[in-house]
């Protein structure tokens, strides 16, 4: 096992569920201890949190998070997050699970996959655990693009 994925949702569509200072006061020290245990065991620390968690990304970096899933473009600015935090975090996501994936065309999927801030950040739905019930053309276009990266 290479990593541990923690699944606490802290974000709403437009903000955290609680004020950032309250999150820091109530939760940060506990997560720091949990994440430190995983890191000491040689694990990669990954978190899942839908919604807008931009305000606590610096805190998450500070306490040992290495991967954030999903990077939800409906709630967070993908380019901003990559520019500001991409040195310290790997973002797993970036294709809209509320927009492009359910409602977009195959061309929309291609566009959003290539509209990127660097090859190291490959956009995909952060909802890989959810069964895909969308049309096969979109899925195929996504897979074709990902295969082209090598």
N, C-alpha and C positions, 0 to 999 in steps of 0.2 A: 504494500500500500504506500502510495506516494503523497497523499494529501487527505485532508479532512474538509468536508463541506458543511458549513453551518447554515441552517435555514431559517433565520429569523427575519421577518419582514418588518422594516422600520419606516418605509416610505409610503406616502399617499401620492396621488398623481401630481400634486403641486408643492408638497413639503414633507417634512418628517411628520410622524404621528404625534410627536411631542416636540417641544422646543429643543434646539440643539444643546443649550446649556443644561437642560434637565436630563437629556440623554447622557451627557458627559457626567453629570453628578450621580445619576442612578445606575447606569449600565457600564460605563467605560472601564472602570477598575475590574469588574467581574469578567468582562470579555478579555481584557488584557491578561488576566491570570489563566483563563481557559486557552486562549491562543498561544500563550507562552508555553504551556504544557505540550501542545501539539508541535510547536516549533522545536522545542527541546528534544522531541522524539524524532526530529528530522522530517516532519510533515510540512507540506505546503498548506497554508491556511487560506481556504476559500469561503466566501460568504454568498448567500443568496438573499437579496432584498429587492423586491419590486419597488417602483416608485422613485421619488426624488430624494436621494440621500447625499446630494452634493455637499451639503453643509458639514457632514461628518467624515467625508473622505480623508481629509488630513488626519483626523483622529484614528481612523481605521488603519491607515498606513503606520502611524505611530505605535499602535498596539499589535502590529504584526500581520495584518491582512495582506495577502499577496494577489488574490484573485477576487474580483467582484462580478457577480452574476445576478441578474442581467444588467446590461447597460441599456436601459429602456429609453429609446429616443422620444417616446411620447411624454416622458417625464424629465429626462436629463439631456443636456446638450452634449451629444457624442463627441463632437470636435473639441469642445472646451475641456471635457473630462480627459480626453486623450492628451491634449496639449499640456494641461496643468498637472495631471497625475499619472500619465502614461509611463514616466520614468520608474515609478514605484509600484504601479498596479498593472496587472493584466486584466483587461475587461473582456468578459465572456458574454457576448451579446452585441446588440447594436442594430439589428434588423427589427423593425417594429412588429411586435407580436399583437398589437392592437390596430395596426395600420397596414403595413406592407404585406405581411404574411397572410392575414385573412382577406384583405380587400384589394391588394395590388395585383397587377398583371405580371407575367414573366419578365417583361421589360422593366417594370418597377423593381423587381427583385434584383435584376442585373444592375440597374442604376444604383440602388442603395448598397449593393455589395461592393461595387467599384468606387463609390463616393466615399473615400477612405482618407485617413490621415497618415497612412503608411502601411506597407505590406504586413507588418507585424500585427496589425489590428485588423483581423479579418472578421467582418460582420457576419453574424448569424443570429437566428432567433435564440434568445436566452431560455427558451422554453422547450429544450430538447426532451424533457421528461414527459411532455404532453403529447398524446398521439396526434399525428398530423392528419387532418381530415380535409385538406385543401387540394386543389387540382394538381394533377401530376406534372403539368407543364411548368408550374412554378417550382416545384420540388426539383425537377430535372434541371431547370436553368440554374438553380442554386448549386446543385452538385457539379454541374459542368464548370461553373466559375471556380468553385473550390478546388476541383481537380487540376485546373490550369495553374494554380499556385504551386503545385508539386508536392 
